[in-house]
Amino acid sequence: MPLALAFEALGSGPPVVILHGLFGAGRNWTQFAQALAEDHRVYLPDARNHGASPWAESMSYMERRTTCAR
């Protein structure tokens, strides 16, 4: 089942997506994203089971990749 990830978006211009690492959340990159947002539209998603995104029992690589790509 597809999940809708929580994310923050800053700025305008060409898109940039910043993906956090294990145990992180998009907000870990806010300061960096604010600098990029001067010239870009920056997206800071929370991966499934991280930050404000919903919890899912299944955590396969393919499911995580597909969820993020949406």
Secondary structure, DSSP 4 states (H G I P E B T S, - for coil): ------EEEE--SSEEE----TT--GGGGHHHHHHHTTTSEEEEEPPTTSTTSPP-S---HHHHHHHHH-
